[in-house]
Amino acid sequence: QVQLVESGGGLVQPGGSLRLSCAASGSISSNFAMGWGRQAPGKQRELVATIRSGGSTTYADSVKGRFTISRDNAKNAIYLQMNNLKPEDTAVYYCHAAFAYWGQGTQVTVSS
């Protein structure tokens, strides 16, 4: 079993920044790819950023240049630094491990 707990969401104005954190516990492996997805109201969940065990990263086109994913294997944690936020980034953000385990999500709202 793998447990994932996200934190760091909130309300921010357009152009602002937030940093999301995800703490993993249980049968977590440093070999797992980990990352973030998001789901806006009325839309399907989409992958936002992924980081693999070797450190390689991939991003959705919509967030490239604005979001940065990182991981700390010693702490079993990953982070998502989000800069220059836009209203269309508003969504519930979920952490995943190995594309199979998902957290409960944290709400991010970008609004003036």
C-alpha positions as CSV (number, residue, x, y, z in Angstrom):
1,Q,0.0,0.0,0.0
2,V,1.1,3.5,-0.8
3,Q,-0.3,6.6,0.9
4,L,0.1,10.1,-0.6
5,V,-0.8,13.3,1.1
6,E,-0.8,16.6,-0.7
7,S,-0.5,20.1,0.8
8,G,0.2,23.7,-0.2
9,G,-2.9,24.5,-2.2
10,G,-4.9,27.7,-1.8
11,L,-6.2,30.9,-3.4
12,V,-3.7,33.0,-5.3
13,Q,-4.0,35.9,-7.7
14,P,-3.1,35.6,-11.4
15,G,0.7,35.9,-11.8
16,G,1.3,34.5,-8.3
17,S,3.1,31.4,-7.1
18,L,2.4,28.4,-5.0
19,R,4.4,25.4,-4.0
20,L,2.7,22.0,-3.6
21,S,4.1,19.2,-1.6
22,C,3.4,15.5,-1.6
23,A,4.5,13.2,1.2
24,A,4.6,9.5,0.4
25,S,4.5,6.6,2.8
26,G,4.1,2.8,2.7
27,S,5.5,0.6,0.0
28,I,7.1,3.4,-1.9
29,S,10.1,2.8,-4.1
30,S,12.6,5.3,-5.3
31,N,12.3,3.6,-8.6
32,F,8.7,4.8,-9.0
33,A,7.9,7.6,-11.3
34,M,6.0,10.2,-9.4
35,G,4.2,13.3,-10.4
36,W,1.2,15.6,-10.4
37,G,-2.1,15.6,-12.2
38,R,-5.0,18.0,-12.0
39,Q,-8.7,18.0,-12.6
40,A,-10.8,21.1,-13.2
41,P,-14.6,21.1,-12.9
42,G,-16.2,19.4,-15.8
43,K,-12.9,18.2,-17.2
44,Q,-10.9,15.0,-17.3
45,R,-7.9,14.6,-15.1
46,E,-4.7,15.5,-16.9
47,L,-1.1,14.8,-16.1
48,V,0.8,18.0,-15.4
49,A,4.3,17.0,-14.5
50,T,6.2,13.7,-13.9
51,I,9.7,13.0,-12.5
52,R,11.3,9.6,-13.0
53,S,13.8,7.8,-10.8
54,G,16.8,9.1,-12.8
55,G,15.6,12.7,-12.5
56,S,14.2,13.2,-16.0
57,T,11.1,15.3,-16.1
58,T,8.1,15.8,-18.4
59,Y,5.5,18.6,-18.4
60,A,2.2,19.3,-20.1
61,D,2.6,21.9,-22.7
62,S,0.3,24.2,-20.8
63,V,2.7,24.5,-17.9
64,K,6.1,24.3,-19.5
65,G,8.3,27.2,-18.4
66,R,6.0,28.0,-15.4
67,F,5.9,24.8,-13.3
68,T,8.9,22.8,-11.9
69,I,8.7,19.4,-10.4
70,S,11.3,18.1,-7.9
71,R,11.7,15.1,-5.6
72,D,13.5,14.3,-2.4
73,N,14.0,10.5,-2.2
74,A,15.4,10.7,1.3
75,K,12.1,12.3,2.5
76,N,9.8,10.3,0.0
77,A,8.5,13.6,-1.1
78,I,7.8,15.5,-4.3
79,Y,7.1,19.1,-4.9
80,L,5.6,21.3,-7.6
81,Q,6.7,24.9,-7.8
82,M,4.0,26.8,-9.8
83,N,4.9,30.3,-11.0
84,N,3.0,32.8,-13.1
85,L,-0.3,31.1,-12.3
86,K,-3.3,31.6,-14.6
87,P,-7.0,31.3,-13.9
88,E,-7.0,28.2,-16.2
89,D,-4.7,26.5,-13.7
90,T,-7.5,26.3,-11.2
91,A,-8.1,22.7,-10.4
92,V,-7.7,20.0,-7.7
93,Y,-4.1,18.9,-7.9
94,Y,-3.3,15.2,-7.2
95,C,0.0,13.6,-6.5
96,H,0.6,10.1,-8.0
97,A,3.2,7.4,-7.6
98,A,3.9,5.0,-10.5
99,F,0.7,6.4,-12.2
100,A,-1.2,3.9,-10.1
101,Y,-1.5,5.4,-6.6
102,W,-3.2,8.8,-6.1
103,G,-3.6,11.2,-3.2
104,Q,-6.8,12.9,-2.1
105,G,-5.9,16.2,-3.8
106,T,-5.4,19.8,-2.9
107,Q,-7.4,22.7,-4.3
108,V,-5.6,25.4,-6.2
109,T,-7.7,28.5,-7.2
110,V,-6.3,31.3,-9.3
111,S,-8.5,34.3,-9.2
112,S,-8.4,38.1,-8.6
